[in-house]
């Protein structure tokens, strides 16, 4: 159903080794950001009449985290790309490359 490919960024040529690691971390950060934003959206507020009770409230964070992960897998909001490029440029500066 859903591909295991985390994002279109993973198709970057040369996305091996350190770049792949930076890419995964940037996607994880975007997913965490999106999960937090989803928690404030009000979409997961239980309904009064047919709510799931305490169990629904306790497991809502897992649902939001998975929704955010799938959003990133489908391209996200572009935050992972920005973070990836920023981390990659910092890596280059640290290694002595301009």
mmCIF file as gemmi writes it, N, C-alpha and C atoms, coordinates in Angstrom:
data_model
loop_
_atom_site.group_PDB
_atom_site.id
_atom_site.type_symbol
_atom_site.label_atom_id
_atom_site.label_alt_id
_atom_site.label_comp_id
_atom_site.label_asym_id
_atom_site.label_entity_id
_atom_site.label_seq_id
_atom_site.pdbx_PDB_ins_code
_atom_site.Cartn_x
_atom_site.Cartn_y
_atom_site.Cartn_z
_atom_site.occupancy
_atom_site.B_iso_or_equiv
_atom_site.pdbx_formal_charge
_atom_site.auth_seq_id
_atom_site.auth_asym_id
_atom_site.pdbx_PDB_model_num
ATOM 1 N N . UNK Axp A 1 ? 0.825 -1.185 0 1 0 ? 1 A 1
ATOM 2 C CA . UNK Axp A 1 ? 0 0 0 1 0 ? 1 A 1
ATOM 3 C C . UNK Axp A 1 ? 0.869 1.248 0 1 0 ? 1 A 1
ATOM 4 N N . UNK Axp A 2 ? 1.655 1.465 1.037 1 0 ? 2 A 1
ATOM 5 C CA . UNK Axp A 2 ? 2.57 2.594 1.087 1 0 ? 2 A 1
ATOM 6 C C . UNK Axp A 2 ? 3.961 2.084 0.805 1 0 ? 2 A 1
ATOM 7 N N . UNK Axp A 3 ? 4.712 2.872 0.085 1 0 ? 3 A 1
ATOM 8 C CA . UNK Axp A 3 ? 6.08 2.451 -0.22 1 0 ? 3 A 1
ATOM 9 C C . UNK Axp A 3 ? 6.96 2.666 0.996 1 0 ? 3 A 1
ATOM 10 N N . UNK Axp A 4 ? 8.011 1.901 1.076 1 0 ? 4 A 1
ATOM 11 C CA . UNK Axp A 4 ? 8.967 2.048 2.171 1 0 ? 4 A 1
ATOM 12 C C . UNK Axp A 4 ? 9.884 3.232 1.938 1 0 ? 4 A 1
ATOM 13 N N . UNK Axp A 5 ? 9.844 3.796 0.738 1 0 ? 5 A 1
ATOM 14 C CA . UNK Axp A 5 ? 10.68 4.928 0.385 1 0 ? 5 A 1
ATOM 15 C C . UNK Axp A 5 ? 10.271 6.133 1.223 1 0 ? 5 A 1
ATOM 16 N N . UNK Axp A 6 ? 11.147 6.66 2.087 1 0 ? 6 A 1
ATOM 17 C CA . UNK Axp A 6 ? 10.757 7.731 2.995 1 0 ? 6 A 1
ATOM 18 C C . UNK Axp A 6 ? 10.431 9.054 2.32 1 0 ? 6 A 1
ATOM 19 N N . UNK Axp A 7 ? 11.002 9.346 1.166 1 0 ? 7 A 1
ATOM 20 C CA . UNK Axp A 7 ? 10.682 10.59 0.486 1 0 ? 7 A 1
ATOM 21 C C . UNK Axp A 7 ? 11.352 10.632 -0.865 1 0 ? 7 A 1
ATOM 22 N N . UNK Axp A 8 ? 10.933 11.588 -1.697 1 0 ? 8 A 1
ATOM 23 C CA . UNK Axp A 8 ? 11.605 11.736 -2.977 1 0 ? 8 A 1
ATOM 24 C C . UNK Axp A 8 ? 13.091 12.068 -2.826 1 0 ? 8 A 1
ATOM 25 N N . UNK Axp A 9 ? 13.481 12.6 -1.692 1 0 ? 9 A 1
ATOM 26 C CA . UNK Axp A 9 ? 14.887 12.923 -1.471 1 0 ? 9 A 1
ATOM 27 C C . UNK Axp A 9 ? 15.768 11.69 -1.491 1 0 ? 9 A 1
ATOM 28 N N . UNK Axp A 10 ? 15.213 10.535 -1.141 1 0 ? 10 A 1
ATOM 29 C CA . UNK Axp A 10 ? 16.042 9.337 -1.093 1 0 ? 10 A 1
ATOM 30 C C . UNK Axp A 10 ? 16.485 8.909 -2.48 1 0 ? 10 A 1
ATOM 31 N N . UNK Axp A 11 ? 15.867 9.471 -3.51 1 0 ? 11 A 1
ATOM 32 C CA . UNK Axp A 11 ? 16.26 9.158 -4.876 1 0 ? 11 A 1
ATOM 33 C C . UNK Axp A 11 ? 17.44 10.017 -5.346 1 0 ? 11 A 1
ATOM 34 N N . UNK Axp A 12 ? 17.957 10.853 -4.462 1 0 ? 12 A 1
ATOM 35 C CA . UNK Axp A 12 ? 19.095 11.69 -4.823 1 0 ? 12 A 1
ATOM 36 C C . UNK Axp A 12 ? 20.279 10.824 -5.222 1 0 ? 12 A 1
ATOM 37 N N . UNK Axp A 13 ? 20.918 11.153 -6.328 1 0 ? 13 A 1
ATOM 38 C CA . UNK Axp A 13 ? 22.109 10.397 -6.684 1 0 ? 13 A 1
ATOM 39 C C . UNK Axp A 13 ? 23.191 10.619 -5.633 1 0 ? 13 A 1
ATOM 40 N N . UNK Axp A 14 ? 23.851 9.566 -5.249 1 0 ? 14 A 1
ATOM 41 C CA . UNK Axp A 14 ? 24.92 9.683 -4.258 1 0 ? 14 A 1
ATOM 42 C C . UNK Axp A 14 ? 24.413 9.791 -2.834 1 0 ? 14 A 1
ATOM 43 N N . UNK Axp A 15 ? 23.145 9.486 -2.609 1 0 ? 15 A 1
ATOM 44 C CA . UNK Axp A 15 ? 22.589 9.56 -1.252 1 0 ? 15 A 1
ATOM 45 C C . UNK Axp A 15 ? 22.972 8.294 -0.496 1 0 ? 15 A 1
ATOM 46 N N . UNK Axp A 16 ? 24.257 8.088 -0.348 1 0 ? 16 A 1
ATOM 47 C CA . UNK Axp A 16 ? 24.784 6.916 0.331 1 0 ? 16 A 1
ATOM 48 C C . UNK Axp A 16 ? 25.53 7.37 1.58 1 0 ? 16 A 1
ATOM 49 N N . UNK Axp A 17 ? 25.718 6.471 2.489 1 0 ? 17 A 1
ATOM 50 C CA . UNK Axp A 17 ? 26.534 6.741 3.662 1 0 ? 17 A 1
ATOM 51 C C . UNK Axp A 17 ? 26.029 7.896 4.503 1 0 ? 17 A 1
ATOM 52 N N . UNK Axp A 18 ? 26.866 8.891 4.637 1 0 ? 18 A 1
ATOM 53 C CA . UNK Axp A 18 ? 26.569 10.026 5.516 1 0 ? 18 A 1
ATOM 54 C C . UNK Axp A 18 ? 25.36 10.812 5.021 1 0 ? 18 A 1
ATOM 55 N N . UNK Axp A 19 ? 25.228 11.001 3.711 1 0 ? 19 A 1
ATOM 56 C CA . UNK Axp A 19 ? 24.075 11.724 3.181 1 0 ? 19 A 1
ATOM 57 C C . UNK Axp A 19 ? 22.773 11.002 3.518 1 0 ? 19 A 1
ATOM 58 N N . UNK Axp A 20 ? 22.782 9.686 3.408 1 0 ? 20 A 1
ATOM 59 C CA . UNK Axp A 20 ? 21.588 8.907 3.73 1 0 ? 20 A 1
ATOM 60 C C . UNK Axp A 20 ? 21.234 9.053 5.209 1 0 ? 20 A 1
ATOM 61 N N . UNK Axp A 21 ? 22.25 9.073 6.055 1 0 ? 21 A 1
ATOM 62 C CA . UNK Axp A 21 ? 22.02 9.241 7.487 1 0 ? 21 A 1
ATOM 63 C C . UNK Axp A 21 ? 21.456 10.636 7.778 1 0 ? 21 A 1
ATOM 64 N N . UNK Axp A 22 ? 22.018 11.659 7.163 1 0 ? 22 A 1
ATOM 65 C CA . UNK Axp A 22 ? 21.509 13.02 7.343 1 0 ? 22 A 1
ATOM 66 C C . UNK Axp A 22 ? 20.076 13.133 6.848 1 0 ? 22 A 1
ATOM 67 N N . UNK Axp A 23 ? 19.786 12.477 5.738 1 0 ? 23 A 1
ATOM 68 C CA . UNK Axp A 23 ? 18.441 12.5 5.175 1 0 ? 23 A 1
ATOM 69 C C . UNK Axp A 23 ? 17.443 11.854 6.123 1 0 ? 23 A 1
ATOM 70 N N . UNK Axp A 24 ? 17.794 10.696 6.665 1 0 ? 24 A 1
ATOM 71 C CA . UNK Axp A 24 ? 16.887 10.025 7.612 1 0 ? 24 A 1
ATOM 72 C C . UNK Axp A 24 ? 16.623 10.901 8.832 1 0 ? 24 A 1
ATOM 73 N N . UNK Axp A 25 ? 17.659 11.519 9.357 1 0 ? 25 A 1
ATOM 74 C CA . UNK Axp A 25 ? 17.495 12.367 10.544 1 0 ? 25 A 1
ATOM 75 C C . UNK Axp A 25 ? 16.646 13.596 10.233 1 0 ? 25 A 1
ATOM 76 N N . UNK Axp A 26 ? 16.831 14.174 9.065 1 0 ? 26 A 1
ATOM 77 C CA . UNK Axp A 26 ? 16.025 15.346 8.708 1 0 ? 26 A 1
ATOM 78 C C . UNK Axp A 26 ? 14.56 14.956 8.52 1 0 ? 26 A 1
ATOM 79 N N . UNK Axp A 27 ? 14.313 13.769 7.991 1 0 ? 27 A 1
ATOM 80 C CA . UNK Axp A 27 ? 12.931 13.301 7.84 1 0 ? 27 A 1
ATOM 81 C C . UNK Axp A 27 ? 12.304 12.987 9.192 1 0 ? 27 A 1
ATOM 82 N N . UNK Axp A 28 ? 13.094 12.435 10.106 1 0 ? 28 A 1
ATOM 83 C CA . UNK Axp A 28 ? 12.596 12.183 11.461 1 0 ? 28 A 1
ATOM 84 C C . UNK Axp A 28 ? 12.227 13.49 12.151 1 0 ? 28 A 1
ATOM 85 N N . UNK Axp A 29 ? 13.047 14.511 11.959 1 0 ? 29 A 1
ATOM 86 C CA . UNK Axp A 29 ? 12.763 15.807 12.559 1 0 ? 29 A 1
ATOM 87 C C . UNK Axp A 29 ? 11.498 16.42 11.972 1 0 ? 29 A 1
ATOM 88 N N . UNK Axp A 30 ? 11.319 16.32 10.655 1 0 ? 30 A 1
ATOM 89 C CA . UNK Axp A 30 ? 10.094 16.834 10.039 1 0 ? 30 A 1
ATOM 90 C C . UNK Axp A 30 ? 8.881 16.062 10.561 1 0 ? 30 A 1
ATOM 91 N N . UNK Axp A 31 ? 8.993 14.758 10.7 1 0 ? 31 A 1
ATOM 92 C CA . UNK Axp A 31 ? 7.882 13.952 11.215 1 0 ? 31 A 1
ATOM 93 C C . UNK Axp A 31 ? 7.538 14.351 12.649 1 0 ? 31 A 1
ATOM 94 N N . UNK Axp A 32 ? 8.552 14.591 13.474 1 0 ? 32 A 1
ATOM 95 C CA . UNK Axp A 32 ? 8.303 15.02 14.855 1 0 ? 32 A 1
ATOM 96 C C . UNK Axp A 32 ? 7.609 16.38 14.88 1 0 ? 32 A 1
ATOM 97 N N . UNK Axp A 33 ? 8.051 17.275 14.011 1 0 ? 33 A 1
ATOM 98 C CA . UNK Axp A 33 ? 7.424 18.597 13.915 1 0 ? 33 A 1
ATOM 99 C C . UNK Axp A 33 ? 5.958 18.466 13.494 1 0 ? 33 A 1
ATOM 100 N N . UNK Axp A 34 ? 5.708 17.661 12.471 1 0 ? 34 A 1
ATOM 101 C CA . UNK Axp A 34 ? 4.341 17.495 11.988 1 0 ? 34 A 1
ATOM 102 C C . UNK Axp A 34 ? 3.445 16.835 13.036 1 0 ? 34 A 1
ATOM 103 N N . UNK Axp A 35 ? 3.984 15.857 13.763 1 0 ? 35 A 1
ATOM 104 C CA . UNK Axp A 35 ? 3.206 15.208 14.82 1 0 ? 35 A 1
ATOM 105 C C . UNK Axp A 35 ? 2.805 16.217 15.89 1 0 ? 35 A 1
ATOM 106 N N . UNK Axp A 36 ? 3.725 17.081 16.235 1 0 ? 36 A 1
ATOM 107 C CA . UNK Axp A 36 ? 3.419 18.112 17.238 1 0 ? 36 A 1
ATOM 108 C C . UNK Axp A 36 ? 2.365 19.086 16.708 1 0 ? 36 A 1
ATOM 109 N N . UNK Axp A 37 ? 2.482 19.47 15.455 1 0 ? 37 A 1
ATOM 110 C CA . UNK Axp A 37 ? 1.491 20.378 14.861 1 0 ? 37 A 1
ATOM 111 C C . UNK Axp A 37 ? 0.115 19.703 14.774 1 0 ? 37 A 1
ATOM 112 N N . UNK Axp A 38 ? 0.095 18.421 14.474 1 0 ? 38 A 1
ATOM 113 C CA . UNK Axp A 38 ? -1.174 17.692 14.433 1 0 ? 38 A 1
ATOM 114 C C . UNK Axp A 38 ? -1.836 17.647 15.808 1 0 ? 38 A 1
ATOM 115 N N . UNK Axp A 39 ? -1.023 17.606 16.857 1 0 ? 39 A 1
ATOM 116 C CA . UNK Axp A 39 ? -1.593 17.567 18.205 1 0 ? 39 A 1
ATOM 117 C C . UNK Axp A 39 ? -2.324 18.858 18.542 1 0 ? 39 A 1
ATOM 118 N N . UNK Axp A 40 ? -1.932 19.966 17.917 1 0 ? 40 A 1
ATOM 119 C CA . UNK Axp A 40 ? -2.582 21.247 18.171 1 0 ? 40 A 1
ATOM 120 C C . UNK Axp A 40 ? -3.699 21.55 17.174 1 0 ? 40 A 1
ATOM 121 N N . UNK Axp A 41 ? -3.885 20.687 16.193 1 0 ? 41 A 1
ATOM 122 C CA . UNK Axp A 41 ? -4.875 20.952 15.144 1 0 ? 41 A 1
ATOM 123 C C . UNK Axp A 41 ? -6.31 20.776 15.618 1 0 ? 41 A 1
ATOM 124 N N . UNK Axp A 42 ? -6.51 20 16.667 1 0 ? 42 A 1
ATOM 125 C CA . UNK Axp A 42 ? -7.855 19.754 17.155 1 0 ? 42 A 1
ATOM 126 C C . UNK Axp A 42 ? -8.556 18.629 16.431 1 0 ? 42 A 1
ATOM 127 N N . UNK Axp A 43 ? -7.912 18.03 15.447 1 0 ? 43 A 1
ATOM 128 C CA . UNK Axp A 43 ? -8.532 16.945 14.696 1 0 ? 43 A 1
ATOM 129 C C . UNK Axp A 43 ? -8.696 15.684 15.53 1 0 ? 43 A 1
ATOM 130 N N . UNK Axp A 44 ? -7.863 15.505 16.527 1 0 ? 44 A 1
ATOM 131 C CA . UNK Axp A 44 ? -7.93 14.282 17.329 1 0 ? 44 A 1
ATOM 132 C C . UNK Axp A 44 ? -8.758 14.452 18.601 1 0 ? 44 A 1
ATOM 133 N N . UNK Axp A 45 ? -9.497 15.546 18.692 1 0 ? 45 A 1
ATOM 134 C CA . UNK Axp A 45 ? -10.344 15.758 19.86 1 0 ? 45 A 1
ATOM 135 C C . UNK Axp A 45 ? -11.472 14.738 19.84 1 0 ? 45 A 1
ATOM 136 N N . UNK Axp A 46 ? -11.606 13.93 20.905 1 0 ? 46 A 1
ATOM 137 C CA . UNK Axp A 46 ? -12.651 12.898 20.91 1 0 ? 46 A 1
ATOM 138 C C . UNK Axp A 46 ? -14.043 13.518 20.895 1 0 ? 46 A 1
ATOM 139 N N . UNK Axp A 47 ? -14.933 12.842 20.183 1 0 ? 47 A 1
ATOM 140 C CA . UNK Axp A 47 ? -16.313 13.331 20.148 1 0 ? 47 A 1
ATOM 141 C C . UNK Axp A 47 ? -16.987 12.989 21.467 1 0 ? 47 A 1
ATOM 142 N N . UNK Axp A 48 ? -17.989 13.746 21.821 1 0 ? 48 A 1
ATOM 143 C CA . UNK Axp A 48 ? -18.674 13.553 23.097 1 0 ? 48 A 1
ATOM 144 C C . UNK Axp A 48 ? -19.512 12.276 23.105 1 0 ? 48 A 1
ATOM 145 N N . UNK Axp A 49 ? -20.198 11.974 22.014 1 0 ? 49 A 1
ATOM 146 C CA . UNK Axp A 49 ? -21.15 10.874 22.024 1 0 ? 49 A 1
ATOM 147 C C . UNK Axp A 49 ? -20.509 9.495 21.82 1 0 ? 49 A 1
ATOM 148 N N . UNK Axp A 50 ? -19.571 9.374 20.919 1 0 ? 50 A 1
ATOM 149 C CA . UNK Axp A 50 ? -18.984 8.069 20.631 1 0 ? 50 A 1
ATOM 150 C C . UNK Axp A 50 ? -17.479 8.073 20.781 1 0 ? 50 A 1
ATOM 151 N N . UNK Axp A 51 ? -16.973 8.763 21.754 1 0 ? 51 A 1
ATOM 152 C CA . UNK Axp A 51 ? -15.537 8.825 21.97 1 0 ? 51 A 1
ATOM 153 C C . UNK Axp A 51 ? -14.988 7.5 22.457 1 0 ? 51 A 1
ATOM 154 N N . UNK Axp A 52 ? -13.689 7.31 22.325 1 0 ? 52 A 1
ATOM 155 C CA . UNK Axp A 52 ? -13.046 6.062 22.721 1 0 ? 52 A 1
ATOM 156 C C . UNK Axp A 52 ? -12.598 6.038 24.164 1 0 ? 52 A 1
ATOM 157 N N . UNK Axp A 53 ? -12.918 7.073 24.919 1 0 ? 53 A 1
ATOM 158 C CA . UNK Axp A 53 ? -12.568 7.106 26.328 1 0 ? 53 A 1
ATOM 159 C C . UNK Axp A 53 ? -11.091 7.331 26.571 1 0 ? 53 A 1
ATOM 160 N N . UNK Axp A 54 ? -10.634 6.836 27.712 1 0 ? 54 A 1
ATOM 161 C CA . UNK Axp A 54 ? -9.245 7.044 28.121 1 0 ? 54 A 1
ATOM 162 C C . UNK Axp A 54 ? -8.269 6.378 27.159 1 0 ? 54 A 1
ATOM 163 N N . UNK Axp A 55 ? -8.638 5.241 26.61 1 0 ? 55 A 1
ATOM 164 C CA . UNK Axp A 55 ? -7.753 4.545 25.668 1 0 ? 55 A 1
ATOM 165 C C . UNK Axp A 55 ? -7.485 5.369 24.431 1 0 ? 55 A 1
ATOM 166 N N . UNK Axp A 56 ? -8.505 6.048 23.951 1 0 ? 56 A 1
ATOM 167 C CA . UNK Axp A 56 ? -8.325 6.886 22.765 1 0 ? 56 A 1
ATOM 168 C C . UNK Axp A 56 ? -7.358 8.013 23.045 1 0 ? 56 A 1
ATOM 169 N N . UNK Axp A 57 ? -7.492 8.629 24.176 1 0 ? 57 A 1
ATOM 170 C CA . UNK Axp A 57 ? -6.599 9.73 24.538 1 0 ? 57 A 1
ATOM 171 C C . UNK Axp A 57 ? -5.165 9.248 24.705 1 0 ? 57 A 1
ATOM 172 N N . UNK Axp A 58 ? -4.988 8.058 25.281 1 0 ? 58 A 1
ATOM 173 C CA . UNK Axp A 58 ? -3.642 7.546 25.53 1 0 ? 58 A 1
ATOM 174 C C . UNK Axp A 58 ? -2.917 7.156 24.255 1 0 ? 58 A 1
ATOM 175 N N . UNK Axp A 59 ? -3.645 6.671 23.254 1 0 ? 59 A 1
ATOM 176 C CA . UNK Axp A 59 ? -3.009 6.195 22.039 1 0 ? 59 A 1
ATOM 177 C C . UNK Axp A 59 ? -3.066 7.186 20.887 1 0 ? 59 A 1
ATOM 178 N N . UNK Axp A 60 ? -3.644 8.348 21.104 1 0 ? 60 A 1
ATOM 179 C CA . UNK Axp A 60 ? -3.748 9.36 20.047 1 0 ? 60 A 1
ATOM 180 C C . UNK Axp A 60 ? -2.369 9.818 19.573 1 0 ? 60 A 1
ATOM 181 N N . UNK Axp A 61 ? -1.394 9.87 20.455 1 0 ? 61 A 1
ATOM 182 C CA . UNK Axp A 61 ? -0.051 10.31 20.048 1 0 ? 61 A 1
ATOM 183 C C . UNK Axp A 61 ? 0.586 9.325 19.068 1 0 ? 61 A 1
ATOM 184 N N . UNK Axp A 62 ? 0.307 8.03 19.226 1 0 ? 62 A 1
ATOM 185 C CA . UNK Axp A 62 ? 0.833 7.038 18.282 1 0 ? 62 A 1
ATOM 186 C C . UNK Axp A 62 ? 0.226 7.232 16.897 1 0 ? 62 A 1
ATOM 187 N N . UNK Axp A 63 ? -1.062 7.53 16.87 1 0 ? 63 A 1
ATOM 188 C CA . UNK Axp A 63 ? -1.735 7.773 15.598 1 0 ? 63 A 1
ATOM 189 C C . UNK Axp A 63 ? -1.162 9.017 14.924 1 0 ? 63 A 1
ATOM 190 N N . UNK Axp A 64 ? -0.988 10.091 15.692 1 0 ? 64 A 1
ATOM 191 C CA . UNK Axp A 64 ? -0.421 11.315 15.127 1 0 ? 64 A 1
ATOM 192 C C . UNK Axp A 64 ? 0.992 11.091 14.607 1 0 ? 64 A 1
ATOM 193 N N . UNK Axp A 65 ? 1.813 10.336 15.337 1 0 ? 65 A 1
ATOM 194 C CA . UNK Axp A 65 ? 3.181 10.064 14.908 1 0 ? 65 A 1
ATOM 195 C C . UNK Axp A 65 ? 3.19 9.28 13.598 1 0 ? 65 A 1
ATOM 196 N N . UNK Axp A 66 ? 2.316 8.306 13.466 1 0 ? 66 A 1
ATOM 197 C CA . UNK Axp A 66 ? 2.262 7.525 12.232 1 0 ? 66 A 1
ATOM 198 C C . UNK Axp A 66 ? 1.724 8.368 11.075 1 0 ? 66 A 1
ATOM 199 N N . UNK Axp A 67 ? 0.719 9.195 11.348 1 0 ? 67 A 1
ATOM 200 C CA . UNK Axp A 67 ? 0.213 10.088 10.303 1 0 ? 67 A 1
ATOM 201 C C . UNK Axp A 67 ? 1.316 11.028 9.829 1 0 ? 67 A 1
ATOM 202 N N . UNK Axp A 68 ? 2.081 11.568 10.758 1 0 ? 68 A 1
ATOM 203 C CA . UNK Axp A 68 ? 3.176 12.475 10.404 1 0 ? 68 A 1
ATOM 204 C C . UNK Axp A 68 ? 4.248 11.752 9.6 1 0 ? 68 A 1
ATOM 205 N N . UNK Axp A 69 ? 4.586 10.522 9.997 1 0 ? 69 A 1
ATOM 206 C CA . UNK Axp A 69 ? 5.582 9.744 9.27 1 0 ? 69 A 1
ATOM 207 C C . UNK Axp A 69 ? 5.127 9.487 7.832 1 0 ? 69 A 1
ATOM 208 N N . UNK Axp A 70 ? 3.85 9.182 7.655 1 0 ? 70 A 1
ATOM 209 C CA . UNK Axp A 70 ? 3.322 8.946 6.311 1 0 ? 70 A 1
ATOM 210 C C . UNK Axp A 70 ? 3.274 10.236 5.493 1 0 ? 70 A 1
ATOM 211 N N . UNK Axp A 71 ? 3.008 11.346 6.157 1 0 ? 71 A 1
ATOM 212 C CA . UNK Axp A 71 ? 3.03 12.633 5.45 1 0 ? 71 A 1
ATOM 213 C C . UNK Axp A 71 ? 4.433 12.905 4.911 1 0 ? 71 A 1
ATOM 214 N N . UNK Axp A 72 ? 5.442 12.652 5.72 1 0 ? 72 A 1
ATOM 215 C CA . UNK Axp A 72 ? 6.827 12.858 5.289 1 0 ? 72 A 1
ATOM 216 C C . UNK Axp A 72 ? 7.164 11.892 4.154 1 0 ? 72 A 1
ATOM 217 N N . UNK Axp A 73 ? 6.691 10.654 4.253 1 0 ? 73 A 1
ATOM 218 C CA . UNK Axp A 73 ? 6.959 9.663 3.205 1 0 ? 73 A 1
ATOM 219 C C . UNK Axp A 73 ? 6.359 10.087 1.865 1 0 ? 73 A 1
ATOM 220 N N . UNK Axp A 74 ? 5.309 10.875 1.903 1 0 ? 74 A 1
ATOM 221 C CA . UNK Axp A 74 ? 4.663 11.344 0.68 1 0 ? 74 A 1
ATOM 222 C C . UNK Axp A 74 ? 5.15 12.721 0.238 1 0 ? 74 A 1
ATOM 223 N N . UNK Axp A 75 ? 6.207 13.21 0.866 1 0 ? 75 A 1
ATOM 224 C CA . UNK Axp A 75 ? 6.781 14.483 0.444 1 0 ? 75 A 1
ATOM 225 C C . UNK Axp A 75 ? 6.745 15.554 1.507 1 0 ? 75 A 1
ATOM 226 N N . UNK Axp A 76 ? 5.908 15.394 2.509 1 0 ? 76 A 1
ATOM 227 C CA . UNK Axp A 76 ? 5.861 16.322 3.627 1 0 ? 76 A 1
ATOM 228 C C . UNK Axp A 76 ? 5.581 17.757 3.218 1 0 ? 76 A 1
ATOM 229 N N . UNK Axp A 77 ? 6.131 18.665 3.992 1 0 ? 77 A 1
ATOM 230 C CA . UNK Axp A 77 ? 5.931 20.097 3.736 1 0 ? 77 A 1
ATOM 231 C C . UNK Axp A 77 ? 7.205 20.766 3.25 1 0 ? 77 A 1
ATOM 232 N N . UNK Axp A 78 ? 8.224 19.964 2.983 1 0 ? 78 A 1
ATOM 233 C CA . UNK Axp A 78 ? 9.479 20.502 2.474 1 0 ? 78 A 1
ATOM 234 C C . UNK Axp A 78 ? 10.497 20.822 3.549 1 0 ? 78 A 1
ATOM 235 N N . UNK Axp A 79 ? 10.135 20.614 4.789 1 0 ? 79 A 1
ATOM 236 C CA . UNK Axp A 79 ? 11.041 20.925 5.891 1 0 ? 79 A 1
ATOM 237 C C . UNK Axp A 79 ? 12.257 19.998 5.899 1 0 ? 79 A 1
ATOM 238 N N . UNK Axp A 80 ? 12.06 18.722 5.579 1 0 ? 80 A 1
ATOM 239 C CA . UNK Axp A 80 ? 13.173 17.771 5.576 1 0 ? 80 A 1
ATOM 240 C C . UNK Axp A 80 ? 14.239 18.177 4.567 1 0 ? 80 A 1
ATOM 241 N N . UNK Axp A 81 ? 13.81 18.679 3.414 1 0 ? 81 A 1
ATOM 242 C CA . UNK Axp A 81 ? 14.769 19.091 2.397 1 0 ? 81 A 1
ATOM 243 C C . UNK Axp A 81 ? 15.628 20.243 2.885 1 0 ? 81 A 1
ATOM 244 N N . UNK Axp A 82 ? 14.993 21.209 3.537 1 0 ? 82 A 1
ATOM 245 C CA . UNK Axp A 82 ? 15.713 22.377 4.057 1 0 ? 82 A 1
ATOM 246 C C . UNK Axp A 82 ? 16.695 21.953 5.148 1 0 ? 82 A 1
ATOM 247 N N . UNK Axp A 83 ? 16.234 21.108 6.047 1 0 ? 83 A 1
ATOM 248 C CA . UNK Axp A 83 ? 17.092 20.628 7.131 1 0 ? 83 A 1
ATOM 249 C C . UNK Axp A 83 ? 18.261 19.823 6.563 1 0 ? 83 A 1
ATOM 250 N N . UNK Axp A 84 ? 17.962 18.948 5.593 1 0 ? 84 A 1
ATOM 251 C CA . UNK Axp A 84 ? 18.999 18.125 4.965 1 0 ? 84 A 1
ATOM 252 C C . UNK Axp A 84 ? 20.072 19.002 4.333 1 0 ? 84 A 1
ATOM 253 N N . UNK Axp A 85 ? 19.662 19.988 3.555 1 0 ? 85 A 1
ATOM 254 C CA . UNK Axp A 85 ? 20.632 20.866 2.893 1 0 ? 85 A 1
ATOM 255 C C . UNK Axp A 85 ? 21.443 21.657 3.913 1 0 ? 85 A 1
ATOM 256 N N . UNK Axp A 86 ? 20.795 22.096 4.979 1 0 ? 86 A 1
ATOM 257 C CA . UNK Axp A 86 ? 21.502 22.841 6.022 1 0 ? 86 A 1
ATOM 258 C C . UNK Axp A 86 ? 22.534 21.958 6.721 1 0 ? 86 A 1
ATOM 259 N N . UNK Axp A 87 ? 22.141 20.741 7.075 1 0 ? 87 A 1
ATOM 260 C CA . UNK Axp A 87 ? 23.078 19.837 7.739 1 0 ? 87 A 1
ATOM 261 C C . UNK Axp A 87 ? 24.218 19.453 6.801 1 0 ? 87 A 1
ATOM 262 N N . UNK Axp A 88 ? 23.895 19.265 5.527 1 0 ? 88 A 1
ATOM 263 C CA . UNK Axp A 88 ? 24.919 18.886 4.554 1 0 ? 88 A 1
ATOM 264 C C . UNK Axp A 88 ? 25.93 20.024 4.379 1 0 ? 88 A 1
ATOM 265 N N . UNK Axp A 89 ? 25.458 21.27 4.333 1 0 ? 89 A 1
ATOM 266 C CA . UNK Axp A 89 ? 26.385 22.389 4.192 1 0 ? 89 A 1
ATOM 267 C C . UNK Axp A 89 ? 27.242 22.551 5.446 1 0 ? 89 A 1
ATOM 268 N N . UNK Axp A 90 ? 26.668 22.298 6.606 1 0 ? 90 A 1
ATOM 269 C CA . UNK Axp A 90 ? 27.456 22.355 7.848 1 0 ? 90 A 1
ATOM 270 C C . UNK Axp A 90 ? 28.511 21.262 7.876 1 0 ? 90 A 1
ATOM 271 N N . UNK Axp A 91 ? 28.175 20.086 7.361 1 0 ? 91 A 1
ATOM 272 C CA . UNK Axp A 91 ? 29.153 18.992 7.261 1 0 ? 91 A 1
ATOM 273 C C . UNK Axp A 91 ? 30.326 19.432 6.399 1 0 ? 91 A 1
ATOM 274 N N . UNK Axp A 92 ? 30.021 20.089 5.259 1 0 ? 92 A 1
ATOM 275 C CA . UNK Axp A 92 ? 31.065 20.553 4.363 1 0 ? 92 A 1
ATOM 276 C C . UNK Axp A 92 ? 31.95 21.6 5.014 1 0 ? 92 A 1
ATOM 277 N N . UNK Axp A 93 ? 31.352 22.5 5.792 1 0 ? 93 A 1
ATOM 278 C CA . UNK Axp A 93 ? 32.133 23.529 6.483 1 0 ? 93 A 1
ATOM 279 C C . UNK Axp A 93 ? 33.007 22.906 7.552 1 0 ? 93 A 1
ATOM 280 N N . UNK Axp A 94 ? 32.483 21.894 8.218 1 0 ? 94 A 1
ATOM 281 C CA . UNK Axp A 94 ? 33.248 21.232 9.282 1 0 ? 94 A 1
ATOM 282 C C . UNK Axp A 94 ? 34.439 20.467 8.7 1 0 ? 94 A 1
ATOM 283 N N . UNK Axp A 95 ? 34.241 19.909 7.499 1 0 ? 95 A 1
ATOM 284 C CA . UNK Axp A 95 ? 35.319 19.151 6.848 1 0 ? 95 A 1
ATOM 285 C C . UNK Axp A 95 ? 36.317 20.053 6.14 1 0 ? 95 A 1
ATOM 286 N N . UNK Axp A 96 ? 36.121 21.358 6.2 1 0 ? 96 A 1
ATOM 287 C CA . UNK Axp A 96 ? 37.046 22.284 5.582 1 0 ? 96 A 1
ATOM 288 C C . UNK Axp A 96 ? 36.658 22.715 4.197 1 0 ? 96 A 1
ATOM 289 N N . UNK Axp A 97 ? 35.516 22.259 3.698 1 0 ? 97 A 1
ATOM 290 C CA . UNK Axp A 97 ? 35.035 22.671 2.384 1 0 ? 97 A 1
ATOM 291 C C . UNK Axp A 97 ? 34.159 23.911 2.529 1 0 ? 97 A 1
ATOM 292 N N . UNK Axp A 98 ? 34.249 24.869 1.642 1 0 ? 98 A 1
ATOM 293 C CA . UNK Axp A 98 ? 33.421 26.084 1.773 1 0 ? 98 A 1
ATOM 294 C C . UNK Axp A 98 ? 31.973 25.825 1.51 1 0 ? 98 A 1
